[in-house]
Amino acid sequence: MILAVGIALALPLAALIERLWSSYTWPPVNYFCLTPDGEFCPPPFGPIERIAITVALVAGAVVLAYGIGLLARRVLRPIANMTTTVRQMGPQNLGQRIRWSGRGDELRDLADSVDNMLDRVAVGFESQRRFAANASHELRTPLAVQRTLVEVAITTSDGTDPELNRLGAQLLVVNERNERLIEGLLALAESDRGLVGTTDVRLDELAAAGLSSYAELAEERGVTLRRGLVERTVDGDPVLLERLISNLIHNAIKYNNPGGWVEVVVADTPAFAIHNSGQHVPAEAIQSLFDPFRRLSADRTNHRDGAGLGLSIVRSIAAAHHGTVTAEPGTEGGLRVVVKLP
């Protein structure tokens, strides 16, 4: 439609430009129009007319370009709205749809197709999330029963069977790891679901509480805790934000060197940052650390250092609060993780 309108307006202008140009190059080649006096016929336009027509052509071209631009923006506005809607889609707002209410044309077909695709994505995503949550809940009870049975067996043996005690201790370690895995899956499913309700949360108070709770672990590992906390309030879920801070502090202490340090900063921008010493982390491996069940080591069977869900949970919680989390190698090894929140 835009092309047809442009051609319809451009053809008369082209004819007028051709006549105007011929008046400037008068007489044209192979032109044999003569007056009775034997002179060439006068040009079709005089000097004043040529100036007036030139001004009119320039103004017409400007108006034509402006009109085509307005028409193009009006025609393409629905596509821009569709792009905005699709860009806003995420795990926390899977119900977002275009719901095009315009006339039934190609744009309507496109919008309906995108909505149908988003419906299928939402169904698949919700099914996966519901399965993880249900499976985690169902596994909690047998794990608790298993732990109780092992503890009872160790207690009733009265230490008379060293082999039984050794086996029981190993089973308790495996059980504890499985419990951490289940708790991590539940936290990940809950943060992926989004925020049901929010309240004002003091990040500096949560960070101070997290540092206090891990002070004993840091002392055991020979890690020094540093802090730089200023008052910072965000609108969010206090339980999820506490889990975010707790995961980051725990990781910073666990993946550290004896005699190392952990520095926690709460400020206006970024909202939360943590930096620790430790082994060197390749820059190309950082992004994969935010994937579930991924560690710096490629060994997926070694679970002594946890389930590999810590940073995945952190990223999901930050996204649920409309924030971002980034990481980069530290200057003295380790990682520097930055959480930006609105």
Secondary structure, DSSP 8 states (H G I E B T S, - for coil): -HHHHHHHHHHHHHHHHHHHHHHHT-S-TT---B-TTS-B---SS-HHHHHHHHHHHHHHHHHHHHHHHHHHHHHHHHHHHHHHHHHH--TT-TT------S-SSHHHHHHHHHHHHHHHHHHHHHHHHHHHHHHHHHHHHHHHHHHHHHHHHHHHTTT--HHHHHHHHHHHHHHHHHHHHHHHHHHHHHHHH--S--EEEEHHHHHHHHHHHTHHHHHHHT-EEEEEE---EEEE-HHHHHHHHHHHHHHHHHT--TT-EEEEEE-SSSSEEEEE--S---GGGTGGGGSTT--SSS-SS--TT--S-HHHHHHHHHHHTT-EEEEEE-TTSSEEEEEE--
